[in-house]
Amino acid sequence: MDEWFNEPAKWSTGPDGELFVTADPDTDLWRTTHYGFVRDTGHVRGRWVDGDCAVTTTFGADYTDLYDQAGVALRIDAENWIKAGVELVDGEFQVSAVVTRGVSDWSVVPVATADRVTISAERTGDTVTVRYGLGDAEPVTMLRLAYFPPGVPALVGVMCAAPTGKGFEARFERTLVRS
């Protein structure tokens, strides 16, 4: 059963299982590094999974403001989570991953377009592998391999946030969570 962490004010589902989410303003997932603040207000919709799992989604969004972001998330608690997807940084689209184990770290890869992106995060043992594909391409390009605490339930699903702007709509066309 899907549930929200930080349910947004506006969201809906479509007839084919699509999820439409308007990220509330002033929302983010970040912990300490570089900026010195802790933000645990981003929207995550998923289900709790024990052990090995994977989440894959194809999505697009109306990114407009700095750090508008959408993608996937695996969240154990406020200090242990991973988010990966597309983020608007200085007017450019970046495929990004943030891994948080007490403090956040961030890695990005620039992409020319973010109209449709497919991203996956696969948890195996103590590792999460993040892959992406542009357009309708399968997520085969590896973005990140990261440690993630094993044997602990995690909320696994999709995420979005609007740290600096007025909010924006994200459209998740196909989302699959496997356990």
N, C-alpha and C positions, 0 to 999 in steps of 0.2 A: 504494500500500500504506500503510495507516494505521500510525502508530507513536506511542509515548508520549514525551513530555517529562515526566519525573517521574511514572512509572507509580505509581498508588495501590495500596495493599495489596489492595483489594477492588474488582473491577469485573466486569461480565459483559455479554453481548449477548443480545437476545431474538430470537424467531423471525422477526420482521418488521424486523430491523435496528436495533431500539432499543439504546441504550447506557445501562447503569445503572452509576453510579460513586459510590462512597462516598469523599468527600473526606477525606483523612487530616487529623488535627489539626495545627495549627501550620504550615499551608501558605498561601502568598500569592504574588502577583506585585506588586511595588512597588519603586520606586527613589528613595530619598533624600528627596524633597520633603516638607516639613512634619514627617514623623516621624523623619527622620534615619537610617533603616535601609534596607538593600537586602535584598529577599526575592525569590528566584527559585526557589521551591519549589512553586508551583501546578501542578496537573495539566493538561496539554494533550494531546489526542489528535487527530491529523490527519495530513496528508500534505504533503510538500514540493512547492511550486508555484513555478515561475518566472514572473515577470511578472503580467499582469492575471489576476484570479481573483475568486471570490465564495464565501462560505460562508453558509449559511442553516440555522438549526435551530429546531425547536419543542421546548420543554422545560418542565419543572416541577421543583421540588425541595422538600425538607423543611427549609427554612431555619429555624434555631433560635437561632443565636448571632450576635452583632455581626459584621458583615462577611462572613457566609456569602455565597458568590457562585457563579454559574454563568452560562455563555453561550458566546460564541465568542472565538477568539484568532487573531491573525496574529503570528508570532514569527520575527524574523530572528536575533536573538541577545539576550544579557542586557541590552543597552542600547537595543534597537530592537524594540518590540512594541506591540500594541494588544489590549486585552481589552474586551469589552462584553457586558452581559447584565443580570441582576438581582442586586442586593445588598441585604442586610438591614442598615439603618443606623438605630440608635437606635429599634428596634422597628418601623420603617416600611420598606416595599418601595420601592426606587429602581431605575429603569432607569439603568444607569450605563455610562460609558466611561472607560477610562484609556488615555492615549496616552503612551508613553515613548520619548523620544529623548535618552538620557543621564540625564534625570530624568523622573519621572512627573507627569502632571497628571490631574485627576479632574473629571468633570462628571456630574451626576445630575438626574433628573426623577422626582418622586414619582408612584407609581401606587397605586391602591386595592387591587389584587389582583395576585398573581403566580402564580396557579395554573398557567396556561399562557401562555407568551410565545413569540413568534416573533421572532427577531432575525437581521439580516443585516449582513455587512460586505463591501463590494465594493471591490476594489483596481483602480484604473484609472490607469496611469501613476504619478505621484507622490502619488496621493490615495487615501484610504480613506473611503468613505461608510458610516456606520452608521445603520441604520433598524430600527424595531421595530413590532410590532403586538401587541395584547393578545388573549388567547383564541386563536381560530382566525383572527384577522384577519391579512391580509398585512402584512409589515413595510414600511409606507409612510411612517410618521412619522419624519422625520429627527432623529436624536439628535446626530450629530457628523459633521463633515467635517474630515479631518486629513491632514497631510503624512505620507507613509510612503516611505522610500527606494525609488526605482524600480530595476528591473533586478537585484534581489537575491533569491535564493530565500527563501521564508518557509514555516514550518510553519503550515498553515492548518487549523483545526478547532474543536473544542469545548474548553471549559475549566471547571474548578471549583476552589475553594479554601476552606479553613476557617481563617482567620487566628487567631481567638481561642477557638474552641469545640472540642468533642470530635469534630467531623466530622458530615457529613450526607449523605443520598443525593440525587443529581441524576439525572433521567431525561430523556434526549435521545430524543424520539420519532422525529423525522425530521431527518436532517442531510444536506445536499447541499453538496459542494465542487465548484465548476466552475472550469476553467482554460481 
